Structures are given as structure tokens and as C-alpha cells.
């Protein structure tokens, strides 16, 4: 069993220091979120997913980040208020962090090291534009930079099994309701 993920220090949206140890034995879906992104409506599906599967052991963990188009400009209190009033978010939210670059939070360094490639194919992507994948579209607009393993954009998702292993990584444009994500979560919940 890999316990490293449970020992990484994080802060709640209310700025309380903790680790992910309280989620040990649960299936986790870790998502970097943003309030002003075209993908922000995914909050609704993430909350629905959390409500549907939480009694079976799923916990969605939201980590606000502002690296992509400055689409999370607010402070923790503003983000919390937005999430509660706009989407009635009840899943755990954490303090705004850096998910890419020199100041990358240790959690996201760990996640991207453990799972450097995300699932993302044209047939399961939420958006395509003139045959381009979401990544190709971002790249054509000069919005992709860094290493191949870096977080691509807001709402990238990491699935962590009950033993703390990173079992899958999903591109931002794969909607939480997509059968690829649902099937992966259900598979882990049955273990």
C-alpha cells in the first residue's frame, strides 16, 4: 500500500492545515477547479457524482488553481462562496494551489509523477473543433506549455484507489458524466 499521498500537507478552503489521511481507504477523484472557465459547469456533475457515490466510498476533492487563463482569480473565501451559492458544493474543497510550474504543490507533483499521461481521445472528449482535440485546440492558441506530464487545463481529474495508488488521469474536457470516468470509479468502488 502506498501511503505517500496521505502524508502530503494540504490546506482546506478554510485554511486549516491537514493531510489526506482522513480519506485513506476511500476512492478519491482529485480535480483542479476554476470558477471562470468554460469547463466550470463540471462542478455540477462532480457534486452529483459525489452525492451518488459517497456512501460507497467516493470522495471528490477540489483544488482551485489559477494557472490557466487566470480563470480562478478569487481568494479562498470568494471561491468557497461561489461553489456553495452557484453549485451547492458539498464535496471537500481545498485552498487555492499551484498545479503546474516551478511552484507546483507537492500533491500535484506527486500526481503528475505517478500518472504522467491522461486519458483523452477524440471519441471521449467533450469538445472537438474542426477535428482537433481539446489539447490541439489549446496548443493552436498558444495555451499549452511546459512538460508533457504537466496539467493541461482546469478540471483535469486523477482517480486514486483505496490503497492510495493513482490509477487513472482524465483530460479536462472529459466530462465527469462520461462513461469512461463513471466505469473507472465504479470499478474501484467495487474493490
PyMOL commands that set and color helices and strands:
alter all, ss='L'
color gray80, all
select helices_A, chain A and resi 4-7+21-23+42-56+76-87+106-114+134-140+179-189
alter helices_A, ss='H'
color red, helices_A
select strands_A, chain A and resi 10-11+17-18+27-33+58-65+93-97+157-160+166-170
alter strands_A, ss='S'
color yellow, strands_A
deselect
rebuild
show_as cartoon
